[in-house]
Amino acid sequence: MRSTLSAPPTDNVTRGKPLLAAVLLPHERPVRLAGADASVLAFPDQRSVSRAAEARLAEAVGLAASIGLTIVHSAAFPLRTRRPSTLLGEGQVEMAHQAIEEHQIGVVVVDAALSPVQQRNLERAWGCKVIDRTGLILEIFGERARTREGSLQVELAHLSYQRTRLVRSWTHLERQRGGFGFLGGPGESQIEIDRRLIDERIVKLKKELEQVRRTRGLHRAARTRVPFPVVALVGYTNAGKSTLFNALTGAGVYAQDQLFATLDPTMRAIKLPNGRTVILSDTVGFISDLPTQLIEAFRATLEEVAAADIILHVRDVAHPDTSSQRADVLGVLEELASGDDPTLDPDWAGRTIEVLNKADLLGGAADVPGTDGSAIAVSALTGEGLDTLRSALDARLASRMVTVEYALPPADGARIAWLYQHGEVLSREDGDDIIRMTVRLAPADQARFEQG
């Protein structure tokens, strides 16, 4: 008897030897507006406005290659209409079939969201495995997750996606048991068994992730008692966040020219120019059209961003599609700040600093456009601009602080040391009976010091 929890069509794509693969990008064809705006081109799909087809195709090829697929064919197909049965037109399906047979391709990645019926029909037409963008990203995340938390999040996202594949496309699922009429009803079909088992597993995973959420909350509470400001790195995947993290901290976090090189968050303490200690947090990279299942599953991880005092939005300024990547990241952050249970607070943008990374590819920080004071150009690879970034962190943290004066007895060495550790001592006058100090502190630290 086969397992009741069957593997979905997207499972185990890259297990075993590498597969020859094709990457296909369906994209909306521009249409000419009628009337006075007849000279203006518009796009039915707004995403095609912000993301050129060539850049999107190159990104999809990079995603597929990052899990060991050997890409032997890629193509972009403009769509006149979206066909419910195959998404692509009949002629496009046949063109792709010819290339698949010519190159003996074993898996086709369609960089779009496919319905279960579209996926099944394309697999029948092409005679090979077909996965869509969501399935590909889930495959990457499943391969890259290293920690227990990351594995739980990926499995939850995968099962949420798998559950949608149990509709109409799984034609082998037939009735397993049950009677007729008043004795047992119509029975429980295999598809219902699979759905029920998936639902049970999802409930269990959500409970385990809730425990992870509580544990993270305890860790954040412990850091608050220390406390050190938290600076979180966010940005599009492959923008250089991990390289920047290593450059600022001296850590050895895995960093490669690869999409989603790291998934699990990493935290390290660093010293700023004025001696203040902050905690730097490296988080998962974002991507355009990030599957809803992943946004939901990774809310626990992204809570590190919500708890951050400063958010560093790291951009690959040398990428030809850098503006669209910026919009994608901001879109995900906006989504996290909206809804009934928002992860981010509404004023997250006010504590964000934009970091234009990879300035070395444009000739240096001085040659990077858009550095008008609100953005900082750096090269994590060469180190250019990192001192400016550290000073900007200092200034941003200092702007949120208050300046207070204290008169302490010389014998109160513990409290004097605490002020040096948690604040910025601007001046100190030592007398025989009293020490007068002018200190810049965060409001929370001021309250903590005066209450203690």
Summary of the structure (lengths in Angstrom):
residues: 452
radius of gyration: 26.8
end to end distance: 67.4
largest distance: 97.9
contacts: 1373
relative contact order: 0.09
helix: 43%
strand: 21%
